[in-house]
Amino acid sequence: MKIMYDVNLSRIYELVINSDPCYAFLLEGNSLIQNKLVIAHVFAHGDFFKNNAWFRRTNRGMVESMAVHAQRIREYEFQYGRGEVEKLLDAALAVQEHIDPCCLMKKRTGKKPEEKKPSPYEDIWSIGEEKEEEPKEEEKKFPLFPEKDLLEFIIRHSHVLKDWQKDILDMVHQEMFYLWPQIETKIMNEGWATFWHARIMRELDLSDEETLEFARLHSGIIQPSRMQLNPYLLGVEIFEDIAKRWGDQPFSKGQGIAKIFEVREMENDISFIRNYLTKDLVRELDLYLYKKQGQQWKVVDTDWETVREGIIAKLINGGFPYLVVEDGDYEKNGHLYI
């Protein structure tokens, strides 16, 4: 993002960090109305970080943890040389997304699982059963089951990495766990922030000039693209549609706002789109699937359910390839078979 800003390809208006409390930074060159919009936008991001279920296990002290990580990296650079440290970091960052977010609470104890102790009457219950032969040590599969967390596996089982190298991998691993919920809720999070910044700004006593500038800024944020999804647009349109549909239902007693707060708390991008992207919205937003045929890009499908599933497919595993370690000692040479 910083590189895009430095070469004048995009504009950064704010930075908000999921911490306790949330930290937010404004660009020095922002106008007053830009800062008003950004502050409203950031309030909603902070609410999302604090209340969405996918963020409940994140480290709210990661800012301080990253500062400690940076200090340790500098110490390793002094001890082992910047080149060695950067080479390891480049390798770690190449596979940093291949973690297992389902195992966030798993601790690396290094202990083997305890074997089940036989009961005093075990021999009675096993009468007539053939005893299974234990596989020979050299025939045992390693790992027993495919391991999704590549960094975790390397940290635990590498025989060539030194302790300081494993420490650097562990820093990258911790930081990726912190960032993963943001990857899984990008559309929701930006849609939620856009939904509320629009409502808050419309309640302010803006001058005509400020109103026009806000309209220009907001339209730029939700501008559709022919070649890719705009998460701000898709997210805010789904939230607006939910508020409208639940608010318009008979006997709903104005439950639209209550419903969007419920959705904000419980869903991630995949469930959000699967449950709330409707046929009417797909048509209204002119969503479609396309691919390159010859020298041209062509629309290949506009069926709303196919489009919805196509969007979801791009979000599975954060949009990254699903890689697992199938063999941790391939052909007994210490290589990983992925």
HUUR-V86886 format. One record per pair of residues at least 24 apart in sequence whose ideal C-beta (glycine too) atoms are under 10 Angstrom apart, sorted by sequence separation. I is the first residue (numbers start at 1). J is the second residue. D is the distance in Angstrom with one decimal. If there is no record, write none. Layout:
# HUUR-V86886
i = (I/I)
j = (J/J)
d = (D/D)
This chain:
# HUUR-V86886
i = (13/14/22/149/194/197/198/239/279/280/282/283/287/13/14/16/21/22/151/238/239/279/282/16/22/151/278/279/282/14/15/16/18/19/22/149/194/277/281/13/14/16/17/18/22/149/193/194/277/279/13/16/17/20/21/279/282/16/18/19/20/242/277/278/14/18/190/191/245/277/16/17/18/190/16/239/242/245/235/238/242/274/277/234/238/241/245/273/274/277/241/242/273/18/194/195/235/238/239/241/274/20/22/194/198/231/234/235/238/273/274/19/20/21/193/194/197/234/238/241/273/18/19/20/23/190/191/195/196/237/238/241/272/18/19/20/190/191/194/195/240/270/271/274/18/19/20/187/189/190/191/193/194/195/198/269/270/273/17/19/20/106/186/187/188/189/190/191/192/193/194/195/196/234/238/241/269/270/272/18/19/57/103/108/187/190/191/192/195/199/237/17/18/19/103/186/187/190/191/194/195/269/270/17/58/102/103/106/110/185/186/187/188/189/190/191/194/269/270/54/57/100/101/102/108/187/188/191/192/195/234/237/238/268/57/100/101/108/187/191/195/237/17/99/100/103/186/187/191/269/98/99/100/185/188/269/98/99/100/187/188/234/98/99/100/233/97/98/99/100/234/96/97/98/95/96/98/230/94/95/229/92/199/229/92/95/226/224/92/108/224/226/91/224/227/196/226/108/195/192/191/192/195/227/192/226/192/88/92/96/99/104/191/88/91/95/99/103/99/101/188/189/88/92/96/101/104/188/88/91/92/95/96/99/100/104/234/88/91/92/98/99/191/85/89/92/93/96/97/101/185/188/189/84/85/88/89/92/96/99/100/101/188/189/84/88/91/92/95/99/187/188/191/80/89/97/101/185/186/187/229/85/89/93/96/97/101/185/186/187/188/80/88/92/184/185/188/79/80/183/184/185/187/188/229/97/183/184/187/229/181/184/185/76/188/75/76/187/76/72/76/73/72/73/72/69/73/69/72/69/70/69/68/69/66/69/65/69/66/65/66/65/62/66/62/65/59/62/63/59/62/61/62/59/60/58/59/57/58/57/58/58/55/58/57/58/187/55/56/54/55/54/55/53/54/187/52/54/55/186/54/55/54/184/49/52/53/183/186/48/49/52/184/186/48/54/55/183/184/54/183/184/49/52/182/183/45/48/52/183/180/179/48/49/52/48/51/48/48/45/48/44/45/47/48/44/47/44/45/46/44/45/48/41/44/47/43/44/41/42/44/45/41/44/45/40/41/43/44/40/41/43/38/41/42/44/40/41/44/40/41/43/39/40/19/38/40/41/18/37/40/41/18/36/37/39/40/39/18/37/40/18/36/37/40/36/37/33/36/157/148/36/158/159/18/33/153/154/157/153/156/157/16/33/37/150/152/33/36/148/150/154/160/148/149/150/153/159/33/37/147/148/149/158/16/33/36/37/146/147/148/157/32/33/36/146/147/158/14/31/33/34/38/145/146/147/157/33/34/37/41/145/146/32/33/36/37/143/145/146/147/31/143/154/33/34/142/143/153/33/37/143/141/142/143/153/31/141/142/143/150/141/142/141/142/150/147/41/147/146/138/13/13/11/51/52/53/54/52/53/54/51/52/53/54/47/51/52/53/54/51/52/53/54/48/52/101/47/48/101/98/99/44/97/98/97/99/97/98/97/98/96/97/98/100/95/98/97/98/98/95/98/95)
j = (37/38/46/173/218/221/222/263/303/304/306/307/311/38/39/41/46/47/176/263/264/304/307/42/48/177/304/305/308/41/42/43/45/46/49/176/221/304/308/41/42/44/45/46/50/177/221/222/305/307/42/45/46/49/50/308/311/46/48/49/50/272/307/308/45/49/221/222/276/308/48/49/50/222/49/272/275/278/269/272/276/308/311/269/273/276/280/308/309/312/277/278/309/55/231/232/272/275/276/278/311/58/60/232/236/269/272/273/276/311/312/58/59/60/232/233/236/273/277/280/312/58/59/60/63/230/231/235/236/277/278/281/312/59/60/61/231/232/235/236/281/311/312/315/60/61/62/229/231/232/233/235/236/237/240/311/312/315/60/62/63/149/229/230/231/232/233/234/235/236/237/238/239/277/281/284/312/313/315/62/63/101/147/152/231/234/235/236/239/243/281/62/63/64/148/231/232/235/236/239/240/314/315/63/104/148/149/152/156/231/232/233/234/235/236/237/240/315/316/101/104/147/148/149/155/234/235/238/239/242/281/284/285/315/105/148/149/156/235/239/243/285/66/148/149/152/235/236/240/318/148/149/150/235/238/319/149/150/151/238/239/285/150/151/152/285/150/151/152/153/287/150/151/152/150/151/153/285/150/151/285/150/257/287/151/154/286/285/154/170/286/288/154/287/290/260/290/173/260/260/260/261/264/297/263/297/264/161/165/169/172/177/264/162/165/169/173/177/174/176/263/264/164/168/172/177/180/264/165/168/169/172/173/176/177/181/311/166/169/170/176/177/269/164/168/171/172/175/176/180/264/267/268/164/165/168/169/172/176/179/180/181/268/269/165/169/172/173/176/180/268/269/272/162/171/179/183/267/268/269/311/168/172/176/179/180/184/268/269/270/271/164/172/176/268/269/272/164/165/268/269/270/272/273/314/183/269/270/273/315/268/271/272/164/276/164/165/277/167/164/168/167/167/168/168/167/171/168/171/170/171/171/171/172/171/174/171/175/174/174/175/175/174/178/175/178/174/177/178/175/178/178/179/177/178/177/178/177/178/178/179/180/178/181/181/182/311/180/181/180/181/181/182/181/182/315/181/183/184/315/184/185/185/315/181/184/185/315/318/181/182/185/317/319/182/188/189/317/318/189/318/319/185/188/318/319/182/185/189/320/318/318/188/189/192/189/192/190/191/189/192/189/190/192/193/190/193/191/192/193/192/193/196/190/193/196/193/194/192/193/195/196/193/196/197/193/194/196/197/194/195/197/193/196/197/199/196/197/200/197/198/200/197/198/178/197/199/200/178/197/200/201/179/197/198/200/201/201/181/200/203/182/200/201/204/201/204/201/204/325/317/206/328/329/189/204/324/325/328/325/328/329/189/206/210/323/325/207/210/322/324/328/334/323/324/325/328/334/209/213/323/324/325/334/193/210/213/214/323/324/325/334/210/211/214/324/325/336/193/210/212/213/217/324/325/326/336/213/214/217/221/325/326/213/214/217/218/324/326/327/328/213/325/336/216/217/325/326/336/217/221/327/326/327/328/338/217/327/328/329/336/328/329/329/330/338/336/232/338/338/332/217/221/220/261/263/264/265/264/265/266/264/265/266/267/261/265/266/267/268/266/267/268/269/264/268/317/264/265/318/317/318/264/317/318/318/320/319/320/320/321/320/321/322/324/320/323/323/324/325/323/338/338)
d = (7.7/4.3/4.1/8.1/8.0/8.5/8.8/7.5/9.4/8.5/9.6/9.8/7.6/5.0/8.3/8.2/7.9/9.2/7.5/8.6/8.1/4.3/5.4/4.8/10.0/9.9/7.7/7.9/6.8/6.7/9.0/9.4/8.2/9.6/6.2/9.9/6.3/8.2/9.4/8.0/5.9/9.6/9.4/8.4/7.8/9.8/9.6/6.6/9.7/9.7/9.7/4.7/9.6/9.1/9.5/8.9/9.4/6.9/9.0/8.4/8.2/9.5/8.5/8.9/8.8/4.3/8.8/9.6/8.9/5.2/9.8/8.8/8.7/9.9/8.1/9.1/9.5/8.2/8.5/6.7/5.7/7.0/7.4/9.4/7.4/7.1/9.6/6.3/8.3/8.9/8.7/9.6/9.4/6.5/9.2/9.7/8.0/9.5/8.5/6.7/9.2/9.9/9.2/4.9/7.3/8.5/9.5/9.5/5.1/5.7/6.0/9.3/9.7/9.0/8.1/8.0/9.4/7.9/6.1/7.8/5.8/6.2/8.9/3.8/6.6/8.9/7.0/7.7/9.4/9.1/8.5/5.6/9.9/9.1/5.5/7.3/4.7/6.6/6.6/5.0/9.4/9.2/9.3/9.8/7.3/7.0/9.9/7.7/8.3/4.7/8.2/8.4/4.1/9.3/9.0/8.9/5.5/7.4/10.0/6.6/9.5/8.7/10.0/9.4/8.6/9.9/9.0/6.7/6.7/8.6/9.4/9.3/9.1/7.9/6.7/8.8/8.4/9.7/9.6/7.5/5.0/9.4/9.9/7.3/4.4/8.8/1.6/8.1/4.6/10.0/6.2/8.1/9.2/8.4/8.2/5.3/8.6/5.2/4.6/8.3/6.7/9.9/5.3/6.1/8.7/8.2/6.4/8.1/7.4/10.0/9.8/9.5/9.6/7.5/7.9/7.6/9.6/5.2/6.9/8.8/5.3/7.9/9.2/9.4/7.3/5.6/5.7/6.3/6.5/9.8/8.7/7.5/9.5/8.6/6.9/4.2/9.0/6.1/4.5/5.3/8.2/6.2/9.7/7.6/3.9/7.7/8.3/9.6/8.9/9.4/7.1/5.1/9.0/9.4/8.4/9.8/7.2/7.6/9.5/8.0/8.3/7.0/4.2/6.2/7.0/7.2/9.3/7.0/7.0/9.6/8.3/9.0/9.6/9.5/5.0/6.9/9.5/9.4/9.9/6.4/9.3/9.9/9.9/8.0/6.9/8.3/9.2/7.0/8.9/8.8/7.4/9.6/9.5/9.3/8.1/9.8/8.7/10.0/7.5/8.1/9.8/9.8/9.4/7.7/9.1/8.7/5.7/8.5/9.2/9.4/9.5/6.0/9.4/10.0/9.7/9.6/6.6/9.4/9.9/9.0/8.0/9.2/9.1/6.7/5.3/6.9/8.4/7.1/5.6/9.8/5.3/9.0/7.8/5.3/9.5/9.6/8.2/10.0/8.8/9.6/8.9/6.3/9.5/8.9/6.6/8.5/6.7/8.0/6.8/4.8/9.5/6.4/9.8/9.6/9.0/5.6/9.3/4.4/4.9/9.8/9.8/7.9/6.9/8.8/8.7/7.6/9.7/8.2/9.7/6.8/9.2/5.7/8.4/8.8/9.3/9.2/9.1/8.1/9.6/4.6/6.9/7.0/7.4/9.4/8.9/8.4/7.6/5.2/6.3/9.5/9.4/6.8/9.4/9.4/4.6/5.8/5.1/7.5/8.8/9.6/6.1/9.7/6.8/9.0/8.3/7.9/8.8/7.6/7.1/9.9/8.0/10.0/8.1/5.5/10.0/9.0/8.7/9.9/7.9/8.7/6.7/9.5/6.9/7.0/8.0/9.3/7.5/8.7/7.2/9.4/9.1/4.4/8.9/8.8/8.4/7.9/8.6/7.3/9.0/6.9/6.6/8.0/7.9/8.6/7.2/8.2/7.3/9.3/9.8/9.2/4.6/9.9/8.9/7.8/9.4/7.7/5.5/8.6/5.5/9.9/8.9/8.5/9.7/5.9/8.4/8.9/8.9/9.9/8.9/8.5/4.9/4.3/8.3/9.2/9.0/8.0/7.4/9.9/9.7/8.6/5.8/7.8/5.7/7.9/8.6/9.7/9.7/9.1/9.1/9.9/8.7/6.2/9.4/9.3/9.7/9.2/9.4/9.4/6.3/9.8/4.3/9.8/9.5/7.5/9.7/7.7/9.9/7.4/7.7/8.6/7.0/9.7/7.4/8.2/8.7/5.1/9.9/9.3/9.6/6.5/5.1/8.6/8.5/7.6/7.1/9.5/8.8/9.5/7.7/9.3/5.3/5.0/9.4/9.0/4.0/7.8/8.2/8.0/9.7/7.5/7.2/9.2/4.6/3.8/9.7/8.3/7.1/6.8/6.5/9.8/10.0/8.1/9.8/7.6/8.6/9.4/6.5/4.1/8.4/4.0/9.4/7.4/8.5/8.3/9.8/8.0/8.3/8.8/7.6/5.6/4.0/9.4/8.9/9.0/9.0/8.7/5.9/10.0/8.0/8.7/9.5/7.1/8.6/6.0/8.6/6.8/9.8/8.6/6.9/9.0/8.9/8.2/9.8/9.8/9.8/9.5/9.3/8.8/5.9/5.2/9.7/8.8/9.9/7.4/9.9/6.5/9.7/9.1/8.0/7.7/8.2/9.5/7.7/7.6/9.0/6.5/6.7/6.8/8.4/9.0/9.9/5.1/8.6/9.0/8.6/4.7/9.9/6.2/9.5/6.0/8.0/9.7/7.8/8.8/7.9/3.8/4.2/9.7/9.8/9.1/9.4/7.8/9.4/8.9/6.6/8.5/9.2/4.8/9.0/5.8/8.7/9.8/5.7/9.3/5.8/10.0/7.4/9.2/9.7/9.4/7.5/7.1/6.3/7.9/9.6/6.6/9.2/8.5/7.7/7.4/8.7/8.3/8.9/7.0/5.6/9.9/9.3/7.6/4.7/9.7/8.0/9.1/5.6/9.9/9.9/7.4/9.4/9.7/9.6/9.5/8.4/8.3/9.2/9.0/8.1/9.8/9.7/9.9/6.3/6.2/9.4/6.5/6.2/5.9/8.6/9.2/5.4/8.1/8.3/5.3/9.9/8.1/8.3/9.6/6.3/8.0/9.3/7.7/9.3/8.5/8.9/9.5/9.2/8.3/9.8/6.3/9.9/8.8/7.0/4.5/8.2/9.8/8.9/8.6/9.2/9.8/5.2/9.3/8.6/9.5/8.0/8.9/9.3)
